[in-house]
Amino acid sequence: MSNAEGTRTVTQGDGAGTADARTGTEAADTPDPPRSPGAPDTPGLPDLVDLPLPPAPPDLQDLQDLQGLQDPPASPPSHREPPSPADPANPPEAPENPSEPSGPPEEASDPSAGPPRSLTPARPKGVARLLWQDPARMGFGVRRFRLGPARELLESTGEAFVSGFNAVVAGETGRIDDLREDLRGFAYEGAGMACATLDVLTLTGGRRLRELLSGQGLRYPHLVHMGTGRAYARMRLRPMWGVHSVHPLLRWLAHDGFGFHQGFLSSDRTVGRQRTAGLMDRTRRAIFDQGLGRMLWFHECAGADDVVMRVAEFPAGRRADLWSGVGLAATYTGGASAADLWRLASAAAEDGFRAHLAQGCALACAARLISDVVPEHTVAAAPVLCGAEVDEAAGWTDTALVALGHNAHSDDHYQAWRAGIRKAWARRDRDS
């Protein structure tokens, strides 16, 4: 099977999988990781106490307002006032110096400036205004993350994420494609969060999310599904509640996004005290930790040595999935030098989780290849973290997916998919 065929297999969800409607009634089958002395014990749903409270439930009129949000227009709406008709009796005065501009310059006057890294959609009115996100909340200074040379790059991904979220809320989803190509995936992650939020609030069963995945976000299925998990974390729900008929296997990436979002907005609890969300079984916690590993890349500002030390602080039973998330973020997001990538590979090997680092890298290669945008940092990371080029590493994900058959949809299938990617890397490493 060719890589292109496998890629299409990943992107074309048949919608046959049923969504998991568990909302917190299941008990965790593994104990919480050890806490620091003196840390308060906050079981269950209060794990999200550090997250900002969601808006109050909308009344009937508010729901009608949200239901009335239409699909984005084909082209961005113009917000300029139409010119008034000329009055022949009072013609406009000409400027004294025609060589000087008579008004403010147009946006993007420099054609060489290139696409922007963030958007400023028009802020909506009514109840949708309550969902608006402030890009300043994504800054590393506000979050008290480690600062380093990669700060500007990593913060730009957060700005793109908020831009995608706000574009959906404002009904201007089409503007996402105006962003820089390497940042669009993060914007579609934000769009996935917005669609899932609106679908849950308006009880549409995932209509907006399905439309995004089958339309404008078709080339970003991994990031869109991660964004849905961030929506559930924001609303203090468990992933996939109330949303049906999304991709039967990639939908489990919602738990990855859930872990990322909880770590991003509640790092003292999730990273410092190493707490996880309550009421999750072993498999969901594993995917949660993959998302938390992705977040550690941002938390430590892509500093390889700092990431290694941070991962080492966690119990051995959680480090495999954390390494998987680190490999995914280092490859997809970038920010590390070649020497830093080699240190990551060496540290993961010493820790006994080299295959998990490669598995995360391969998943990032597949996500980039499907989007048709493979930046230089992904091309540079694949040979170091996977020992293979981007095409070959992405092909491992296709092969492992095909091996599961046509009815792969459960959390066990998702874990088997990850294990298949690791086996493909092991065979490649053994034969090389």
Secondary structure as GFF3:
##gff-version 3
##sequence-region A 1 432
A	DSSP	alpha_helix	3	11	.	.	.	ID=ss1
A	DSSP	three_ten_helix	45	48	.	.	.	ID=ss2
A	DSSP	alpha_helix	60	67	.	.	.	ID=ss3
A	DSSP	three_ten_helix	111	113	.	.	.	ID=ss4
A	DSSP	three_ten_helix	126	131	.	.	.	ID=ss5
A	DSSP	three_ten_helix	135	138	.	.	.	ID=ss6
A	DSSP	alpha_helix	140	143	.	.	.	ID=ss7
A	DSSP	alpha_helix	151	169	.	.	.	ID=ss8
A	DSSP	three_ten_helix	173	178	.	.	.	ID=ss9
A	DSSP	three_ten_helix	181	183	.	.	.	ID=ss10
A	DSSP	alpha_helix	184	202	.	.	.	ID=ss11
A	DSSP	alpha_helix	207	214	.	.	.	ID=ss12
A	DSSP	alpha_helix	221	235	.	.	.	ID=ss13
A	DSSP	three_ten_helix	250	252	.	.	.	ID=ss14
A	DSSP	alpha_helix	253	265	.	.	.	ID=ss15
A	DSSP	alpha_helix	267	267	.	.	.	ID=ss16
A	DSSP	pi_helix	268	272	.	.	.	ID=ss17
A	DSSP	alpha_helix	282	299	.	.	.	ID=ss18
A	DSSP	alpha_helix	304	312	.	.	.	ID=ss19
A	DSSP	alpha_helix	316	332	.	.	.	ID=ss20
A	DSSP	alpha_helix	338	351	.	.	.	ID=ss21
A	DSSP	alpha_helix	354	370	.	.	.	ID=ss22
A	DSSP	alpha_helix	376	385	.	.	.	ID=ss23
A	DSSP	alpha_helix	390	403	.	.	.	ID=ss24
A	DSSP	alpha_helix	411	431	.	.	.	ID=ss25
###
